[in-house]
Amino acid sequence: MLKIEELSQKHDRVKFDCGVQELNRYLKNIARQHLVKGISRSFVLIEEKQPEAILGFFTLAFCEIHAEVLPRKFAKKYPPRVPAAKLARLAVSRNHQRNGFGKNMMVNALERAMIISRNIGIMVFFVDAKDEKARKYYEQFGFIPMPDNKLQLFLALSSLQQAYQTIS
């Protein structure tokens, strides 16, 4: 049975390989440090029978953006500085790609963003796509590209619940 839990020392970060060196390096060398320092939180997808093996991971962080960078129809609705949650990273092990694990983690990330919005208040959920393929992946969940940078995408809080219901 699949399970998502916070990254801990028991997880084998060394063997994880998603095919993107930057993401592998982050998980192996930085994710735990950021967790301890409170910079971000990384969560791992595991199989309960092999809880140390990481099938995938995602990282969430808080951020703040200037409303003026949002598309005009959204920017006019928000104050000058907008509190947001950010899906900072999402990766699936090479051996487990194309099995729906990314979607599984996205559902969990959206759930966590909704909980955050009810507890501290956020207005948008952001993600930085690594490339065009990743951008298209996030767009299927309702993320909208930023006008000045198509690899930076967001989901307005009003759309968050809808996106969650669509994919869960």
SVG drawing of the C-alpha trace seen along z (x, -y; Angstrom):
<svg xmlns="http://www.w3.org/2000/svg" viewBox="-14 -47 38 52">
<polyline fill="none" stroke="black" stroke-width="0.4" points="0.0,0.0 1.3,-3.5 1.8,-6.1 3.0,-9.7 5.0,-10.8 7.4,-13.5 11.0,-12.9 13.0,-11.5 16.4,-9.9 15.0,-6.5 14.4,-7.1 17.1,-6.1 17.8,-9.3 21.0,-8.0 19.3,-5.4 16.6,-7.9 17.0,-8.8 14.3,-10.6 16.6,-11.4 17.0,-15.1 20.2,-15.8 19.0,-19.0 16.1,-17.2 18.2,-14.2 20.8,-16.5 18.1,-18.5 16.6,-15.3 20.0,-13.8 21.8,-16.9 19.4,-19.7 15.8,-18.6 16.5,-17.4 18.5,-20.6 15.6,-22.7 13.1,-20.6 15.2,-21.0 15.6,-24.8 11.9,-25.2 12.5,-26.5 10.4,-23.9 8.8,-20.5 9.5,-17.5 7.2,-14.5 8.0,-11.1 5.9,-8.5 6.7,-5.0 5.4,-1.5 4.5,-0.3 6.3,3.0 9.6,1.1 9.3,-2.1 12.9,-3.2 12.7,-3.2 11.5,-6.5 9.2,-6.2 8.8,-9.9 8.9,-13.2 7.5,-16.7 8.4,-19.8 6.1,-22.6 7.2,-26.0 5.6,-29.3 6.2,-32.3 5.0,-35.8 4.6,-37.4 3.8,-40.8 0.3,-40.8 1.4,-42.8 3.2,-39.7 -0.1,-37.8 -2.4,-37.9 -4.3,-41.2 -7.7,-39.6 -6.2,-38.1 -3.9,-41.0 -6.7,-43.4 -8.4,-41.2 -5.4,-40.9 -3.5,-43.2 0.0,-44.3 1.7,-41.4 0.1,-38.0 0.7,-35.1 1.1,-31.8 2.1,-28.2 4.6,-26.7 5.1,-23.3 8.8,-23.7 9.7,-20.3 7.9,-17.1 9.7,-14.1 9.1,-10.4 11.8,-7.7 12.8,-6.6 11.6,-3.1 8.2,-4.3 7.4,-7.0 4.2,-6.8 2.4,-4.9 0.2,-7.8 2.5,-8.5 2.9,-12.1 -0.8,-12.5 -1.0,-10.8 1.5,-13.3 -0.2,-16.2 -3.5,-15.3 -1.7,-15.2 0.0,-18.5 -3.3,-20.1 -4.8,-18.7 -2.0,-20.2 -2.3,-23.6 -6.1,-23.6 -5.3,-22.9 -2.7,-25.7 -5.2,-28.1 -7.6,-27.4 -5.0,-27.8 -2.7,-30.7 -4.3,-32.1 -2.9,-31.9 -4.3,-33.2 -2.5,-31.2 -0.6,-27.9 2.6,-28.2 4.8,-25.8 7.9,-26.3 8.0,-23.9 11.5,-22.7 10.6,-22.6 7.7,-22.7 6.8,-19.0 6.5,-19.8 4.5,-22.9 1.9,-20.9 1.8,-18.4 0.8,-21.1 -1.6,-22.7 -3.7,-19.5 -4.4,-20.2 -5.6,-23.7 -2.4,-25.7 -2.2,-28.9 1.1,-30.1 2.4,-33.5 2.3,-36.2 6.0,-36.9 7.3,-33.4 5.3,-30.5 7.3,-28.0 6.0,-29.7 2.4,-28.6 -0.2,-29.3 -3.6,-28.1 -5.9,-30.7 -7.3,-29.6 -10.7,-29.7 -9.6,-27.1 -7.7,-24.9 -10.8,-23.0 -12.0,-22.5 -8.6,-21.1 -8.5,-18.8 -12.0,-17.5 -11.2,-17.0 -8.1,-14.8 -8.9,-13.0"/>
</svg>
